[in-house]
Amino acid sequence: MNPDLLKLIKQYQSAVAEMFPRLATHLNVSLPVSNIEWTGVVGEQRGETSDAVKYFMHGYGVVMDNGQTKVDFDLGERGEIDGFDRWRLQRFVEDNSISTPLNSEHALKQAFEEAVNAGELNYSGYILYYLQPNL
């Protein structure tokens, strides 16, 4: 896999893994929570946790911002929080001014498609992709 793509995916996943449990605690949500269950979570659609994570809940996902990093993600069918798609990665780069050779839509699309074609990314069947376990 393109090392810059792998680094970007890991940064994205790390941001989600750091913030989402804090939001779940704030909303009294037990993890894991499926994407369908997430749509039924009762709470304010937009708010801020007591430890300063701003959030906006939408459909199967949420946008979170801890003041240093902003990330938009969707939950997986079984509550996975490590899924991503090309659009969300591009937005992550732009929202956080990440320095990467994949900072253009074209460069990211090319690297993403190469990873898909090489079997390094698994498509969930609905929006999200996942890294192969060995990466």
Phi and psi in radians as a Rosetta constraint file:
Dihedral C 1 N 2 CA 2 C 2 CIRCULARHARMONIC -0.946 0.35
Dihedral N 2 CA 2 C 2 N 3 CIRCULARHARMONIC 2.129 0.35
Dihedral C 2 N 3 CA 3 C 3 CIRCULARHARMONIC -1.080 0.35
Dihedral N 3 CA 3 C 3 N 4 CIRCULARHARMONIC -0.531 0.35
Dihedral C 3 N 4 CA 4 C 4 CIRCULARHARMONIC -1.229 0.35
Dihedral N 4 CA 4 C 4 N 5 CIRCULARHARMONIC -0.638 0.35
Dihedral C 4 N 5 CA 5 C 5 CIRCULARHARMONIC -1.172 0.35
Dihedral N 5 CA 5 C 5 N 6 CIRCULARHARMONIC -0.779 0.35
Dihedral C 5 N 6 CA 6 C 6 CIRCULARHARMONIC -1.067 0.35
Dihedral N 6 CA 6 C 6 N 7 CIRCULARHARMONIC -0.754 0.35
Dihedral C 6 N 7 CA 7 C 7 CIRCULARHARMONIC -1.068 0.35
Dihedral N 7 CA 7 C 7 N 8 CIRCULARHARMONIC -0.768 0.35
Dihedral C 7 N 8 CA 8 C 8 CIRCULARHARMONIC -1.110 0.35
Dihedral N 8 CA 8 C 8 N 9 CIRCULARHARMONIC -0.791 0.35
Dihedral C 8 N 9 CA 9 C 9 CIRCULARHARMONIC -1.050 0.35
Dihedral N 9 CA 9 C 9 N 10 CIRCULARHARMONIC -0.768 0.35
Dihedral C 9 N 10 CA 10 C 10 CIRCULARHARMONIC -1.122 0.35
Dihedral N 10 CA 10 C 10 N 11 CIRCULARHARMONIC -0.665 0.35
Dihedral C 10 N 11 CA 11 C 11 CIRCULARHARMONIC -1.103 0.35
Dihedral N 11 CA 11 C 11 N 12 CIRCULARHARMONIC -0.788 0.35
Dihedral C 11 N 12 CA 12 C 12 CIRCULARHARMONIC -1.059 0.35
Dihedral N 12 CA 12 C 12 N 13 CIRCULARHARMONIC -0.884 0.35
Dihedral C 12 N 13 CA 13 C 13 CIRCULARHARMONIC -1.075 0.35
Dihedral N 13 CA 13 C 13 N 14 CIRCULARHARMONIC -0.662 0.35
Dihedral C 13 N 14 CA 14 C 14 CIRCULARHARMONIC -1.117 0.35
Dihedral N 14 CA 14 C 14 N 15 CIRCULARHARMONIC -0.725 0.35
Dihedral C 14 N 15 CA 15 C 15 CIRCULARHARMONIC -1.086 0.35
Dihedral N 15 CA 15 C 15 N 16 CIRCULARHARMONIC -0.770 0.35
Dihedral C 15 N 16 CA 16 C 16 CIRCULARHARMONIC -1.097 0.35
Dihedral N 16 CA 16 C 16 N 17 CIRCULARHARMONIC -0.842 0.35
Dihedral C 16 N 17 CA 17 C 17 CIRCULARHARMONIC -1.090 0.35
Dihedral N 17 CA 17 C 17 N 18 CIRCULARHARMONIC -0.523 0.35
Dihedral C 17 N 18 CA 18 C 18 CIRCULARHARMONIC -1.347 0.35
Dihedral N 18 CA 18 C 18 N 19 CIRCULARHARMONIC -0.727 0.35
Dihedral C 18 N 19 CA 19 C 19 CIRCULARHARMONIC -1.604 0.35
Dihedral N 19 CA 19 C 19 N 20 CIRCULARHARMONIC -0.646 0.35
Dihedral C 19 N 20 CA 20 C 20 CIRCULARHARMONIC -1.076 0.35
Dihedral N 20 CA 20 C 20 N 21 CIRCULARHARMONIC -0.743 0.35
Dihedral C 20 N 21 CA 21 C 21 CIRCULARHARMONIC -1.057 0.35
Dihedral N 21 CA 21 C 21 N 22 CIRCULARHARMONIC -0.583 0.35
Dihedral C 21 N 22 CA 22 C 22 CIRCULARHARMONIC -1.138 0.35
Dihedral N 22 CA 22 C 22 N 23 CIRCULARHARMONIC -0.719 0.35
Dihedral C 22 N 23 CA 23 C 23 CIRCULARHARMONIC -1.177 0.35
Dihedral N 23 CA 23 C 23 N 24 CIRCULARHARMONIC -0.746 0.35
Dihedral C 23 N 24 CA 24 C 24 CIRCULARHARMONIC -1.034 0.35
Dihedral N 24 CA 24 C 24 N 25 CIRCULARHARMONIC -0.745 0.35
Dihedral C 24 N 25 CA 25 C 25 CIRCULARHARMONIC -1.064 0.35
Dihedral N 25 CA 25 C 25 N 26 CIRCULARHARMONIC -0.794 0.35
Dihedral C 25 N 26 CA 26 C 26 CIRCULARHARMONIC -1.012 0.35
Dihedral N 26 CA 26 C 26 N 27 CIRCULARHARMONIC -0.690 0.35
Dihedral C 26 N 27 CA 27 C 27 CIRCULARHARMONIC -1.581 0.35
Dihedral N 27 CA 27 C 27 N 28 CIRCULARHARMONIC 0.059 0.35
Dihedral C 27 N 28 CA 28 C 28 CIRCULARHARMONIC 1.005 0.35
Dihedral N 28 CA 28 C 28 N 29 CIRCULARHARMONIC 0.745 0.35
Dihedral C 28 N 29 CA 29 C 29 CIRCULARHARMONIC -1.792 0.35
Dihedral N 29 CA 29 C 29 N 30 CIRCULARHARMONIC 2.210 0.35
Dihedral C 29 N 30 CA 30 C 30 CIRCULARHARMONIC -1.401 0.35
Dihedral N 30 CA 30 C 30 N 31 CIRCULARHARMONIC 2.348 0.35
Dihedral C 30 N 31 CA 31 C 31 CIRCULARHARMONIC -1.758 0.35
Dihedral N 31 CA 31 C 31 N 32 CIRCULARHARMONIC 2.574 0.35
Dihedral C 31 N 32 CA 32 C 32 CIRCULARHARMONIC -1.350 0.35
Dihedral N 32 CA 32 C 32 N 33 CIRCULARHARMONIC 2.707 0.35
Dihedral C 32 N 33 CA 33 C 33 CIRCULARHARMONIC -2.206 0.35
Dihedral N 33 CA 33 C 33 N 34 CIRCULARHARMONIC 2.263 0.35
Dihedral C 33 N 34 CA 34 C 34 CIRCULARHARMONIC -1.255 0.35
Dihedral N 34 CA 34 C 34 N 35 CIRCULARHARMONIC 2.892 0.35
Dihedral C 34 N 35 CA 35 C 35 CIRCULARHARMONIC -1.079 0.35
Dihedral N 35 CA 35 C 35 N 36 CIRCULARHARMONIC -0.668 0.35
Dihedral C 35 N 36 CA 36 C 36 CIRCULARHARMONIC -1.167 0.35
Dihedral N 36 CA 36 C 36 N 37 CIRCULARHARMONIC -0.778 0.35
Dihedral C 36 N 37 CA 37 C 37 CIRCULARHARMONIC -1.077 0.35
Dihedral N 37 CA 37 C 37 N 38 CIRCULARHARMONIC -0.639 0.35
Dihedral C 37 N 38 CA 38 C 38 CIRCULARHARMONIC -1.045 0.35
Dihedral N 38 CA 38 C 38 N 39 CIRCULARHARMONIC -0.643 0.35
Dihedral C 38 N 39 CA 39 C 39 CIRCULARHARMONIC -1.142 0.35
Dihedral N 39 CA 39 C 39 N 40 CIRCULARHARMONIC -0.328 0.35
Dihedral C 39 N 40 CA 40 C 40 CIRCULARHARMONIC -1.751 0.35
Dihedral N 40 CA 40 C 40 N 41 CIRCULARHARMONIC 0.089 0.35
Dihedral C 40 N 41 CA 41 C 41 CIRCULARHARMONIC -1.131 0.35
Dihedral N 41 CA 41 C 41 N 42 CIRCULARHARMONIC 2.274 0.35
Dihedral C 41 N 42 CA 42 C 42 CIRCULARHARMONIC -1.580 0.35
Dihedral N 42 CA 42 C 42 N 43 CIRCULARHARMONIC 2.246 0.35
Dihedral C 42 N 43 CA 43 C 43 CIRCULARHARMONIC 2.858 0.35
Dihedral N 43 CA 43 C 43 N 44 CIRCULARHARMONIC 2.988 0.35
Dihedral C 43 N 44 CA 44 C 44 CIRCULARHARMONIC -1.173 0.35
Dihedral N 44 CA 44 C 44 N 45 CIRCULARHARMONIC 2.387 0.35
Dihedral C 44 N 45 CA 45 C 45 CIRCULARHARMONIC -1.123 0.35
Dihedral N 45 CA 45 C 45 N 46 CIRCULARHARMONIC -0.563 0.35
Dihedral C 45 N 46 CA 46 C 46 CIRCULARHARMONIC -2.271 0.35
Dihedral N 46 CA 46 C 46 N 47 CIRCULARHARMONIC 2.360 0.35
Dihedral C 46 N 47 CA 47 C 47 CIRCULARHARMONIC -3.064 0.35
Dihedral N 47 CA 47 C 47 N 48 CIRCULARHARMONIC -2.822 0.35
Dihedral C 47 N 48 CA 48 C 48 CIRCULARHARMONIC -2.551 0.35
Dihedral N 48 CA 48 C 48 N 49 CIRCULARHARMONIC 2.374 0.35
Dihedral C 48 N 49 CA 49 C 49 CIRCULARHARMONIC -1.326 0.35
Dihedral N 49 CA 49 C 49 N 50 CIRCULARHARMONIC 2.914 0.35
Dihedral C 49 N 50 CA 50 C 50 CIRCULARHARMONIC -1.142 0.35
Dihedral N 50 CA 50 C 50 N 51 CIRCULARHARMONIC -0.349 0.35
Dihedral C 50 N 51 CA 51 C 51 CIRCULARHARMONIC -1.832 0.35
Dihedral N 51 CA 51 C 51 N 52 CIRCULARHARMONIC 0.497 0.35
Dihedral C 51 N 52 CA 52 C 52 CIRCULARHARMONIC 1.251 0.35
Dihedral N 52 CA 52 C 52 N 53 CIRCULARHARMONIC 0.549 0.35
Dihedral C 52 N 53 CA 53 C 53 CIRCULARHARMONIC -1.682 0.35
Dihedral N 53 CA 53 C 53 N 54 CIRCULARHARMONIC 1.970 0.35
Dihedral C 53 N 54 CA 54 C 54 CIRCULARHARMONIC -1.396 0.35
Dihedral N 54 CA 54 C 54 N 55 CIRCULARHARMONIC 2.529 0.35
Dihedral C 54 N 55 CA 55 C 55 CIRCULARHARMONIC -2.533 0.35
Dihedral N 55 CA 55 C 55 N 56 CIRCULARHARMONIC 2.726 0.35
Dihedral C 55 N 56 CA 56 C 56 CIRCULARHARMONIC -2.441 0.35
Dihedral N 56 CA 56 C 56 N 57 CIRCULARHARMONIC 1.917 0.35
Dihedral C 56 N 57 CA 57 C 57 CIRCULARHARMONIC -1.414 0.35
Dihedral N 57 CA 57 C 57 N 58 CIRCULARHARMONIC 2.390 0.35
Dihedral C 57 N 58 CA 58 C 58 CIRCULARHARMONIC -2.591 0.35
Dihedral N 58 CA 58 C 58 N 59 CIRCULARHARMONIC 2.247 0.35
Dihedral C 58 N 59 CA 59 C 59 CIRCULARHARMONIC 0.770 0.35
Dihedral N 59 CA 59 C 59 N 60 CIRCULARHARMONIC -2.127 0.35
Dihedral C 59 N 60 CA 60 C 60 CIRCULARHARMONIC -1.474 0.35
Dihedral N 60 CA 60 C 60 N 61 CIRCULARHARMONIC 0.124 0.35
Dihedral C 60 N 61 CA 61 C 61 CIRCULARHARMONIC -2.569 0.35
Dihedral N 61 CA 61 C 61 N 62 CIRCULARHARMONIC -2.792 0.35
Dihedral C 61 N 62 CA 62 C 62 CIRCULARHARMONIC -2.817 0.35
Dihedral N 62 CA 62 C 62 N 63 CIRCULARHARMONIC 2.563 0.35
Dihedral C 62 N 63 CA 63 C 63 CIRCULARHARMONIC -1.746 0.35
Dihedral N 63 CA 63 C 63 N 64 CIRCULARHARMONIC 2.282 0.35
Dihedral C 63 N 64 CA 64 C 64 CIRCULARHARMONIC -2.233 0.35
Dihedral N 64 CA 64 C 64 N 65 CIRCULARHARMONIC 2.548 0.35
Dihedral C 64 N 65 CA 65 C 65 CIRCULARHARMONIC -2.520 0.35
Dihedral N 65 CA 65 C 65 N 66 CIRCULARHARMONIC 2.051 0.35
Dihedral C 65 N 66 CA 66 C 66 CIRCULARHARMONIC -1.708 0.35
Dihedral N 66 CA 66 C 66 N 67 CIRCULARHARMONIC 0.216 0.35
Dihedral C 66 N 67 CA 67 C 67 CIRCULARHARMONIC 1.632 0.35
Dihedral N 67 CA 67 C 67 N 68 CIRCULARHARMONIC -0.311 0.35
Dihedral C 67 N 68 CA 68 C 68 CIRCULARHARMONIC -2.048 0.35
Dihedral N 68 CA 68 C 68 N 69 CIRCULARHARMONIC -0.570 0.35
Dihedral C 68 N 69 CA 69 C 69 CIRCULARHARMONIC -2.396 0.35
Dihedral N 69 CA 69 C 69 N 70 CIRCULARHARMONIC 2.424 0.35
Dihedral C 69 N 70 CA 70 C 70 CIRCULARHARMONIC -2.095 0.35
Dihedral N 70 CA 70 C 70 N 71 CIRCULARHARMONIC 2.336 0.35
Dihedral C 70 N 71 CA 71 C 71 CIRCULARHARMONIC -2.529 0.35
Dihedral N 71 CA 71 C 71 N 72 CIRCULARHARMONIC 2.450 0.35
Dihedral C 71 N 72 CA 72 C 72 CIRCULARHARMONIC -2.039 0.35
Dihedral N 72 CA 72 C 72 N 73 CIRCULARHARMONIC 2.186 0.35
Dihedral C 72 N 73 CA 73 C 73 CIRCULARHARMONIC -2.536 0.35
Dihedral N 73 CA 73 C 73 N 74 CIRCULARHARMONIC 2.803 0.35
Dihedral C 73 N 74 CA 74 C 74 CIRCULARHARMONIC -1.978 0.35
Dihedral N 74 CA 74 C 74 N 75 CIRCULARHARMONIC 2.536 0.35
Dihedral C 74 N 75 CA 75 C 75 CIRCULARHARMONIC -1.358 0.35
Dihedral N 75 CA 75 C 75 N 76 CIRCULARHARMONIC 2.644 0.35
Dihedral C 75 N 76 CA 76 C 76 CIRCULARHARMONIC -1.466 0.35
Dihedral N 76 CA 76 C 76 N 77 CIRCULARHARMONIC 3.006 0.35
Dihedral C 76 N 77 CA 77 C 77 CIRCULARHARMONIC -0.996 0.35
Dihedral N 77 CA 77 C 77 N 78 CIRCULARHARMONIC -0.620 0.35
Dihedral C 77 N 78 CA 78 C 78 CIRCULARHARMONIC -1.891 0.35
Dihedral N 78 CA 78 C 78 N 79 CIRCULARHARMONIC 0.387 0.35
Dihedral C 78 N 79 CA 79 C 79 CIRCULARHARMONIC 1.539 0.35
Dihedral N 79 CA 79 C 79 N 80 CIRCULARHARMONIC 0.226 0.35
Dihedral C 79 N 80 CA 80 C 80 CIRCULARHARMONIC -1.109 0.35
Dihedral N 80 CA 80 C 80 N 81 CIRCULARHARMONIC 2.458 0.35
Dihedral C 80 N 81 CA 81 C 81 CIRCULARHARMONIC -2.050 0.35
Dihedral N 81 CA 81 C 81 N 82 CIRCULARHARMONIC 0.177 0.35
Dihedral C 81 N 82 CA 82 C 82 CIRCULARHARMONIC -1.859 0.35
Dihedral N 82 CA 82 C 82 N 83 CIRCULARHARMONIC 0.227 0.35
Dihedral C 82 N 83 CA 83 C 83 CIRCULARHARMONIC -1.434 0.35
Dihedral N 83 CA 83 C 83 N 84 CIRCULARHARMONIC 2.804 0.35
Dihedral C 83 N 84 CA 84 C 84 CIRCULARHARMONIC -2.781 0.35
Dihedral N 84 CA 84 C 84 N 85 CIRCULARHARMONIC 2.946 0.35
Dihedral C 84 N 85 CA 85 C 85 CIRCULARHARMONIC -2.486 0.35
Dihedral N 85 CA 85 C 85 N 86 CIRCULARHARMONIC 2.974 0.35
Dihedral C 85 N 86 CA 86 C 86 CIRCULARHARMONIC -1.084 0.35
Dihedral N 86 CA 86 C 86 N 87 CIRCULARHARMONIC -0.726 0.35
Dihedral C 86 N 87 CA 87 C 87 CIRCULARHARMONIC -1.066 0.35
Dihedral N 87 CA 87 C 87 N 88 CIRCULARHARMONIC -0.779 0.35
Dihedral C 87 N 88 CA 88 C 88 CIRCULARHARMONIC -1.166 0.35
Dihedral N 88 CA 88 C 88 N 89 CIRCULARHARMONIC -0.634 0.35
Dihedral C 88 N 89 CA 89 C 89 CIRCULARHARMONIC -1.138 0.35
Dihedral N 89 CA 89 C 89 N 90 CIRCULARHARMONIC -0.733 0.35
Dihedral C 89 N 90 CA 90 C 90 CIRCULARHARMONIC -1.088 0.35
Dihedral N 90 CA 90 C 90 N 91 CIRCULARHARMONIC -0.748 0.35
Dihedral C 90 N 91 CA 91 C 91 CIRCULARHARMONIC -1.133 0.35
Dihedral N 91 CA 91 C 91 N 92 CIRCULARHARMONIC -0.673 0.35
Dihedral C 91 N 92 CA 92 C 92 CIRCULARHARMONIC -1.062 0.35
Dihedral N 92 CA 92 C 92 N 93 CIRCULARHARMONIC -0.774 0.35
Dihedral C 92 N 93 CA 93 C 93 CIRCULARHARMONIC -1.051 0.35
Dihedral N 93 CA 93 C 93 N 94 CIRCULARHARMONIC -0.851 0.35
Dihedral C 93 N 94 CA 94 C 94 CIRCULARHARMONIC -1.180 0.35
Dihedral N 94 CA 94 C 94 N 95 CIRCULARHARMONIC -0.814 0.35
Dihedral C 94 N 95 CA 95 C 95 CIRCULARHARMONIC -1.128 0.35
Dihedral N 95 CA 95 C 95 N 96 CIRCULARHARMONIC -0.483 0.35
Dihedral C 95 N 96 CA 96 C 96 CIRCULARHARMONIC -1.964 0.35
Dihedral N 96 CA 96 C 96 N 97 CIRCULARHARMONIC 0.160 0.35
Dihedral C 96 N 97 CA 97 C 97 CIRCULARHARMONIC 0.818 0.35
Dihedral N 97 CA 97 C 97 N 98 CIRCULARHARMONIC 0.846 0.35
Dihedral C 97 N 98 CA 98 C 98 CIRCULARHARMONIC -1.320 0.35
Dihedral N 98 CA 98 C 98 N 99 CIRCULARHARMONIC 2.287 0.35
Dihedral C 98 N 99 CA 99 C 99 CIRCULARHARMONIC -1.456 0.35
Dihedral N 99 CA 99 C 99 N 100 CIRCULARHARMONIC 1.945 0.35
Dihedral C 99 N 100 CA 100 C 100 CIRCULARHARMONIC -2.691 0.35
Dihedral N 100 CA 100 C 100 N 101 CIRCULARHARMONIC 2.591 0.35
Dihedral C 100 N 101 CA 101 C 101 CIRCULARHARMONIC -1.131 0.35
Dihedral N 101 CA 101 C 101 N 102 CIRCULARHARMONIC -0.231 0.35
Dihedral C 101 N 102 CA 102 C 102 CIRCULARHARMONIC -1.676 0.35
Dihedral N 102 CA 102 C 102 N 103 CIRCULARHARMONIC 0.626 0.35
Dihedral C 102 N 103 CA 103 C 103 CIRCULARHARMONIC -1.499 0.35
Dihedral N 103 CA 103 C 103 N 104 CIRCULARHARMONIC -0.033 0.35
Dihedral C 103 N 104 CA 104 C 104 CIRCULARHARMONIC -1.896 0.35
Dihedral N 104 CA 104 C 104 N 105 CIRCULARHARMONIC 2.684 0.35
Dihedral C 104 N 105 CA 105 C 105 CIRCULARHARMONIC -1.019 0.35
Dihedral N 105 CA 105 C 105 N 106 CIRCULARHARMONIC -0.713 0.35
Dihedral C 105 N 106 CA 106 C 106 CIRCULARHARMONIC -1.103 0.35
Dihedral N 106 CA 106 C 106 N 107 CIRCULARHARMONIC -0.831 0.35
Dihedral C 106 N 107 CA 107 C 107 CIRCULARHARMONIC -1.116 0.35
Dihedral N 107 CA 107 C 107 N 108 CIRCULARHARMONIC -0.745 0.35
Dihedral C 107 N 108 CA 108 C 108 CIRCULARHARMONIC -1.173 0.35
Dihedral N 108 CA 108 C 108 N 109 CIRCULARHARMONIC -0.733 0.35
Dihedral C 108 N 109 CA 109 C 109 CIRCULARHARMONIC -1.055 0.35
Dihedral N 109 CA 109 C 109 N 110 CIRCULARHARMONIC -0.764 0.35
Dihedral C 109 N 110 CA 110 C 110 CIRCULARHARMONIC -1.099 0.35
Dihedral N 110 CA 110 C 110 N 111 CIRCULARHARMONIC -0.828 0.35
Dihedral C 110 N 111 CA 111 C 111 CIRCULARHARMONIC -1.130 0.35
Dihedral N 111 CA 111 C 111 N 112 CIRCULARHARMONIC -0.692 0.35
Dihedral C 111 N 112 CA 112 C 112 CIRCULARHARMONIC -1.128 0.35
Dihedral N 112 CA 112 C 112 N 113 CIRCULARHARMONIC -0.837 0.35
Dihedral C 112 N 113 CA 113 C 113 CIRCULARHARMONIC -1.111 0.35
Dihedral N 113 CA 113 C 113 N 114 CIRCULARHARMONIC -0.648 0.35
Dihedral C 113 N 114 CA 114 C 114 CIRCULARHARMONIC -1.096 0.35
Dihedral N 114 CA 114 C 114 N 115 CIRCULARHARMONIC -0.719 0.35
Dihedral C 114 N 115 CA 115 C 115 CIRCULARHARMONIC -1.166 0.35
Dihedral N 115 CA 115 C 115 N 116 CIRCULARHARMONIC -0.700 0.35
Dihedral C 115 N 116 CA 116 C 116 CIRCULARHARMONIC -1.107 0.35
Dihedral N 116 CA 116 C 116 N 117 CIRCULARHARMONIC -0.855 0.35
Dihedral C 116 N 117 CA 117 C 117 CIRCULARHARMONIC -1.110 0.35
Dihedral N 117 CA 117 C 117 N 118 CIRCULARHARMONIC -0.506 0.35
Dihedral C 117 N 118 CA 118 C 118 CIRCULARHARMONIC -1.465 0.35
Dihedral N 118 CA 118 C 118 N 119 CIRCULARHARMONIC -0.049 0.35
Dihedral C 118 N 119 CA 119 C 119 CIRCULARHARMONIC 1.358 0.35
Dihedral N 119 CA 119 C 119 N 120 CIRCULARHARMONIC 0.313 0.35
Dihedral C 119 N 120 CA 120 C 120 CIRCULARHARMONIC -1.512 0.35
Dihedral N 120 CA 120 C 120 N 121 CIRCULARHARMONIC -0.280 0.35
Dihedral C 120 N 121 CA 121 C 121 CIRCULARHARMONIC -2.136 0.35
Dihedral N 121 CA 121 C 121 N 122 CIRCULARHARMONIC 2.393 0.35
Dihedral C 121 N 122 CA 122 C 122 CIRCULARHARMONIC -1.805 0.35
Dihedral N 122 CA 122 C 122 N 123 CIRCULARHARMONIC 2.229 0.35
Dihedral C 122 N 123 CA 123 C 123 CIRCULARHARMONIC -1.463 0.35
Dihedral N 123 CA 123 C 123 N 124 CIRCULARHARMONIC 2.319 0.35
Dihedral C 123 N 124 CA 124 C 124 CIRCULARHARMONIC -1.339 0.35
Dihedral N 124 CA 124 C 124 N 125 CIRCULARHARMONIC -0.291 0.35
Dihedral C 124 N 125 CA 125 C 125 CIRCULARHARMONIC 1.738 0.35
Dihedral N 125 CA 125 C 125 N 126 CIRCULARHARMONIC -0.255 0.35
Dihedral C 125 N 126 CA 126 C 126 CIRCULARHARMONIC -2.582 0.35
Dihedral N 126 CA 126 C 126 N 127 CIRCULARHARMONIC 1.733 0.35
Dihedral C 126 N 127 CA 127 C 127 CIRCULARHARMONIC 1.156 0.35
Dihedral N 127 CA 127 C 127 N 128 CIRCULARHARMONIC -0.965 0.35
Dihedral C 127 N 128 CA 128 C 128 CIRCULARHARMONIC -1.444 0.35
Dihedral N 128 CA 128 C 128 N 129 CIRCULARHARMONIC 2.623 0.35
Dihedral C 128 N 129 CA 129 C 129 CIRCULARHARMONIC -2.087 0.35
Dihedral N 129 CA 129 C 129 N 130 CIRCULARHARMONIC 2.731 0.35
Dihedral C 129 N 130 CA 130 C 130 CIRCULARHARMONIC -2.324 0.35
Dihedral N 130 CA 130 C 130 N 131 CIRCULARHARMONIC 2.549 0.35
Dihedral C 130 N 131 CA 131 C 131 CIRCULARHARMONIC -1.181 0.35
Dihedral N 131 CA 131 C 131 N 132 CIRCULARHARMONIC 2.519 0.35
Dihedral C 131 N 132 CA 132 C 132 CIRCULARHARMONIC -1.029 0.35
Dihedral N 132 CA 132 C 132 N 133 CIRCULARHARMONIC 2.498 0.35
Dihedral C 132 N 133 CA 133 C 133 CIRCULARHARMONIC -0.991 0.35
Dihedral N 133 CA 133 C 133 N 134 CIRCULARHARMONIC -0.476 0.35
Dihedral C 133 N 134 CA 134 C 134 CIRCULARHARMONIC -1.446 0.35
Dihedral N 134 CA 134 C 134 N 135 CIRCULARHARMONIC 0.022 0.35
